[in-house]
Amino acid sequence: MSVPACPSPDKSIEWEYLWASYDASTYKLVLDQLNSNEIIMDIGAGDLRLARKMAALTRKVYALEINRSILDEGLASSAPLPGNLIPICVDPRAFDFPTGITSGVLLMRHCIHFQLYAEKLRDCGCRRLITNARWGMNVEVIVLNAARIPFEKVELGWYACWCGAVGFKPGLPENITYETEAIIHEVIDCPNCKSSKSLNLKIDAELSL
Ligand SMILES: C[S@@+](CC[C@H](N)C(=O)[O-])C[C@H]1O[C@@H](n2cnc3c(N)ncnc32)[C@H](O)[C@@H]1O
């Protein structure tokens, strides 16, 4: 397999650019969320192995992949391409998402453009994002138009931010209960927001987006 050189010397984008498949149980967590009426936007579709499975269960799948050689490998497979699977070799950061998408799928643990993709999906009317980009080892379903509170309003406990960062906001030990541990606060303006914004701007400037 020939893998083209990463377009940027920046380590974080080098990680994001890497191709690797996930295991069957990770794919199952995604597939279990889908229904037959869905129109899916698969961001970073790799060799289409998940996109093909999703196409078998849903109405339509757009599969965006930046790396032509990996996409070509998936297209060269002996299995015919399903009619409802639309592979597109493109940089999704610069791609206009069509309307009608019901769920975005972003299996990309090292994604550094989480917020950009979440905003693009939300702005084209999509309600859900199924992803491992925030927690890394876990697949979550994010309601894109859910209410989000400023980080400073969280007293203590787990949080997941619109910028893609996650963590535990510490507080007084006596205030930690099973209930506080079970809740994940959807937040904005977390401590990571400022630094991740400047990192993304730097990378995008480097790539002249
Ligand atoms: C970890 S792989 C996962 C592939 C696929 N989602 C799967 O689960 O089998 C991430 C993929 O995202 C692609 N990728 C990385 N950055 C991308 C970007 N900005 N736009 C589109 N694809 C990207 C990589 O080329 C790679 O194929």
The ligand as an ORCA input file, in Angstrom:
! r2SCAN-3c Opt
* xyz 0 1
  C      -8.466      6.157     11.724
  S      -8.922      6.147     10.031
  C     -10.575      5.534     10.126
  C     -11.157      5.131      8.811
  C     -12.631      4.700      8.846
  N     -13.451      5.726      9.442
  C     -12.809      3.396      9.575
  O     -13.229      3.441     10.731
  O     -12.528      2.341      9.006
  C      -9.115      7.878      9.728
  C      -9.219      8.216      8.265
  O      -9.484      9.602      8.174
  C      -8.761     10.122      7.080
  N      -8.579     11.548      7.307
  C      -7.752     12.149      8.142
  N      -7.873     13.483      8.085
  C      -8.817     13.681      7.197
  C      -9.396     14.843      6.702
  N      -9.033     16.082      7.098
  N     -10.357     14.650      5.804
  C     -10.767     13.416      5.392
  N     -10.238     12.283      5.810
  C      -9.265     12.444      6.701
  C      -7.468      9.357      7.050
  O      -6.889      9.381      5.764
  C      -7.958      7.957      7.446
  O      -8.308      7.219      6.311
*
